[in-house]
């Protein structure tokens, strides 16, 4: 919503910002697009959340129902070909293996830290400063921002989470809330000038003649939006925890 509001304000201030022409679409055609392209996928997402909220399925089981719902829609819209099925299975396998690799690597690293006493030593060292939990959170946030300027996200997670998560537990942070803060920090770090990796990706796909200064300027409003979201989550943690709390 914050990004949508930012884009809306930007286009009102500078109507020439979206430098492409839009063709007017009749209301009837818009409604048909909503019914045929949007509502079916929304129904799958609603099914997943509803099954978990009502206690009929665990998150893993709800994900399986979501995959089944997507396959049913593919058959209904006659786009379930053997090639599409292979691509879907291959993509799901890659994502699953990557997730297991992250979990396995983080778990192994965490065990090594626990056996060596590094985790407990870090916690004792960090808590010895007697800082407020919010200040400790901001310090961890700053570390993630700095690392994100020259490292990719998976490496940062495997390196920092085994240290930060035990510290967050000692500080009394909700695990889900803390995980969202970490992900937002990684997202912001990837687009923070001057070394954000995402900025150089945008440079590669931007129109010819676009300078890095222009990309930096374009990224700042969205960075501020993400910072505002982090501030809202810190001030009102229930934003991130009310929905998981309903499942519990």
Secondary structure per residue as TSV (DSSP state, phi and psi in degrees):
chain	resnum	aa	ss	phi	psi
A	1	X	-	360.0	-39.4
A	2	X	H	-64.3	-40.2
A	3	X	H	-65.2	-41.9
A	4	X	H	-61.0	-43.8
A	5	X	H	-62.9	-39.0
A	6	X	H	-63.8	-44.9
A	7	X	H	-63.2	-41.3
A	8	X	H	-62.0	-46.3
A	9	X	H	-63.6	-41.5
A	10	X	H	-61.8	-44.6
A	11	X	H	-69.7	-27.2
A	12	X	H	-74.6	-37.0
A	13	X	H	-71.9	-42.4
A	14	X	-	-130.0	88.7
A	15	X	T	-61.2	-19.0
A	16	X	T	-85.3	-0.5
A	17	X	S	-60.5	-49.5
A	18	X	S	-78.6	91.4
A	19	X	-	-82.2	56.6
A	20	X	S	-147.3	153.4
A	21	X	-	-89.1	139.2
A	22	X	-	-107.6	134.1
A	23	X	-	-93.3	132.0
A	24	X	-	-63.8	135.2
A	25	X	-	-111.7	127.6
A	26	X	-	-60.6	151.7
A	27	X	H	-59.5	-39.4
A	28	X	H	-61.5	-41.0
A	29	X	H	-68.2	-36.7
A	30	X	H	-62.3	-44.0
A	31	X	H	-63.3	-39.1
A	32	X	H	-65.5	-39.3
A	33	X	H	-63.8	-39.4
A	34	X	I	-64.0	-43.6
A	35	X	I	-69.3	-36.5
A	36	X	I	-94.7	-29.3
A	37	X	I	-110.6	-30.6
A	38	X	I	-101.2	-51.6
A	39	X	H	-58.8	-40.3
A	40	X	H	-58.7	-43.9
A	41	X	H	-71.0	-35.4
A	42	X	H	-62.7	-37.3
A	43	X	H	-62.6	-35.9
A	44	X	H	-65.5	-43.8
A	45	X	H	-65.1	-40.3
A	46	X	H	-63.3	-39.5
A	47	X	H	-59.7	-44.8
A	48	X	H	-61.3	-49.8
A	49	X	H	-66.7	-40.8
A	50	X	H	-64.1	-40.2
A	51	X	H	-61.9	-38.9
A	52	X	H	-73.6	-41.5
A	53	X	H	-64.4	-37.3
A	54	X	T	-83.4	-3.8
A	55	X	T	79.8	13.9
A	56	X	S	-82.2	-17.9
A	57	X	S	-151.8	148.1
A	58	X	-	-77.2	167.7
A	59	X	H	-54.7	-39.9
A	60	X	H	-66.1	-42.7
A	61	X	H	-67.0	-39.2
A	62	X	H	-63.6	-36.2
A	63	X	H	-63.8	-38.8
A	64	X	H	-64.1	-41.4
A	65	X	H	-63.2	-36.7
A	66	X	H	-63.6	-42.2
A	67	X	H	-63.4	-40.5
A	68	X	H	-62.9	-42.4
A	69	X	H	-62.4	-39.8
A	70	X	H	-64.4	-38.7
A	71	X	H	-65.9	-39.9
A	72	X	H	-61.7	-43.7
A	73	X	H	-63.3	-38.6
A	74	X	H	-62.7	-39.2
A	75	X	H	-68.2	-40.0
A	76	X	H	-63.5	-43.0
A	77	X	T	-87.2	5.7
A	78	X	T	57.8	42.5
A	79	X	-	-119.2	10.5
A	80	X	-	-89.2	89.1
A	81	X	-	-100.5	166.9
A	82	X	H	-62.4	-37.7
A	83	X	H	-66.1	-42.2
A	84	X	H	-64.4	-38.0
A	85	X	H	-64.4	-43.4
A	86	X	H	-63.6	-42.3
A	87	X	H	-63.8	-39.8
A	88	X	H	-65.1	-46.2
A	89	X	H	-64.8	-42.4
A	90	X	H	-63.0	-44.2
A	91	X	H	-63.4	-43.1
A	92	X	H	-64.0	-38.7
A	93	X	H	-64.9	-41.6
A	94	X	H	-63.2	-45.6
A	95	X	H	-64.4	-41.5
A	96	X	H	-64.7	-44.7
A	97	X	H	-63.6	-38.8
A	98	X	H	-63.2	-42.8
A	99	X	H	-63.3	-43.7
A	100	X	H	-64.8	-35.7
A	101	X	H	-63.8	-42.1
A	102	X	H	-62.9	-47.0
A	103	X	H	-63.3	-44.7
A	104	X	H	-63.9	-45.4
A	105	X	H	-64.8	-43.0
A	106	X	H	-66.1	-41.2
A	107	X	H	-64.2	-42.4
A	108	X	H	-63.6	-45.0
A	109	X	H	-63.3	-40.1
A	110	X	H	-62.9	-41.4
A	111	X	H	-64.8	-40.7
A	112	X	H	-62.5	-41.6
A	113	X	H	-66.0	-39.0
A	114	X	H	-66.3	-44.5
A	115	X	H	-67.5	-33.1
A	116	X	H	-81.9	-13.5
A	117	X	T	83.7	6.7
A	118	X	H	-67.3	-39.2
A	119	X	H	-63.4	-49.6
A	120	X	H	-64.2	-35.8
A	121	X	H	-65.0	-41.2
A	122	X	H	-64.3	-42.7
A	123	X	H	-62.5	-44.1
A	124	X	H	-63.8	-40.5
A	125	X	H	-66.2	-43.5
A	126	X	H	-68.4	-40.5
A	127	X	H	-76.6	-14.7
A	128	X	T	-69.0	-19.6
A	129	X	T	-75.3	-14.2
A	130	X	-	56.3	43.3
A	131	X	-	-90.2	158.6
A	132	X	-	-65.2	146.6
A	133	X	H	-54.4	-35.5
A	134	X	H	-64.7	-39.5
A	135	X	H	-66.4	-38.1
A	136	X	H	-63.5	-40.0
A	137	X	H	-63.4	-43.6
A	138	X	H	-64.2	-34.7
A	139	X	H	-65.0	-44.8
A	140	X	H	-63.6	-39.1
A	141	X	H	-59.9	-43.4
A	142	X	H	-64.7	-39.7
A	143	X	H	-61.1	-43.4
A	144	X	H	-64.2	-38.6
A	145	X	H	-62.7	-43.2
A	146	X	H	-67.2	-45.5
A	147	X	H	-63.3	-33.9
A	148	X	T	-68.5	-12.9
A	149	X	T	-77.9	-17.2
A	150	X	T	-139.4	4.8
A	151	X	S	-128.1	156.5
A	152	X	-	-90.1	163.8
A	153	X	H	-62.7	-43.9
A	154	X	H	-61.4	-42.8
A	155	X	H	-63.3	-40.0
A	156	X	H	-64.2	-43.9
A	157	X	H	-62.6	-44.8
A	158	X	H	-66.5	-28.7
A	159	X	H	-82.8	-38.6
A	160	X	H	-99.9	-35.2
A	161	X	H	-59.2	-42.2
A	162	X	H	-59.6	-24.3
A	163	X	H	-87.8	-45.9
A	164	X	H	-75.5	-36.0
A	165	X	H	-65.7	-46.0
A	166	X	H	-60.4	-37.1
A	167	X	H	-65.3	-39.3
A	168	X	H	-63.8	-37.4
A	169	X	H	-65.1	-41.0
A	170	X	H	-64.2	-36.6
A	171	X	T	-77.1	-6.6
A	172	X	T	84.4	20.9
A	173	X	-	-78.4	143.6
A	174	X	-	-67.5	131.7
A	175	X	H	-60.3	-41.8
A	176	X	H	-65.9	-46.4
A	177	X	H	-60.5	-44.1
A	178	X	H	-65.8	-39.2
A	179	X	H	-61.3	-39.3
A	180	X	H	-66.5	-40.3
A	181	X	H	-61.0	-42.4
A	182	X	H	-62.9	-44.9
A	183	X	H	-63.8	-39.8
A	184	X	H	-65.1	-38.3
A	185	X	H	-62.6	-41.4
A	186	X	H	-65.3	-40.4
A	187	X	H	-62.8	-45.4
A	188	X	H	-65.3	-40.8
A	189	X	H	-63.1	-29.9
A	190	X	H	-72.9	-16.9
A	191	X	T	-122.4	17.4
A	192	X	-	-90.7	123.2
A	193	X	T	-65.5	154.5
A	194	X	T	-96.6	-2.6
A	195	X	T	-112.8	8.1
A	196	X	-	-58.4	125.3
A	197	X	H	-61.8	-34.5
A	198	X	H	-64.5	-29.6
A	199	X	H	-64.7	-37.7
A	200	X	H	-74.2	-29.9
A	201	X	H	-64.4	-43.8
A	202	X	H	-62.8	-34.7
A	203	X	H	-60.8	-36.0
A	204	X	H	-71.0	-26.6
A	205	X	H	-107.1	-3.9
A	206	X	S	-72.7	157.4
A	207	X	-	-57.5	152.1
A	208	X	T	-60.4	135.3
A	209	X	T	97.5	-8.6
A	210	X	-	-71.1	128.7
A	211	X	-	-93.2	160.9
A	212	X	H	-64.6	-31.2
A	213	X	H	-60.9	-41.8
A	214	X	H	-66.1	-38.2
A	215	X	H	-67.0	-41.7
A	216	X	H	-58.3	-46.6
A	217	X	H	-63.9	-37.1
A	218	X	H	-71.3	-27.9
A	219	X	H	-80.4	-24.8
A	220	X	H	-58.5	-45.9
A	221	X	H	-58.7	-37.2
A	222	X	H	-75.3	-32.4
A	223	X	H	-64.2	-42.1
A	224	X	H	-63.4	-37.0
A	225	X	H	-61.1	-45.7
A	226	X	H	-65.0	-39.4
A	227	X	H	-62.3	-40.5
A	228	X	H	-62.8	-40.1
A	229	X	H	-63.2	-42.0
A	230	X	H	-61.2	-42.9
A	231	X	H	-62.5	-40.1
A	232	X	H	-65.5	-39.5
A	233	X	H	-66.6	-36.9
A	234	X	H	-68.9	-41.0
A	235	X	H	-73.8	-35.4
A	236	X	-	-131.3	79.3
A	237	X	T	-58.7	-22.2
A	238	X	H	-62.8	-19.6
A	239	X	H	-57.8	-37.8
A	240	X	H	-93.4	-18.2
A	241	X	H	-109.5	-10.8
A	242	X	H	-68.8	-39.8
A	243	X	H	-69.4	-48.9
A	244	X	H	-59.0	-32.3
A	245	X	H	-64.5	-32.4
A	246	X	H	-66.5	-36.0
A	247	X	H	-66.5	-40.2
A	248	X	-	-63.7	360.0
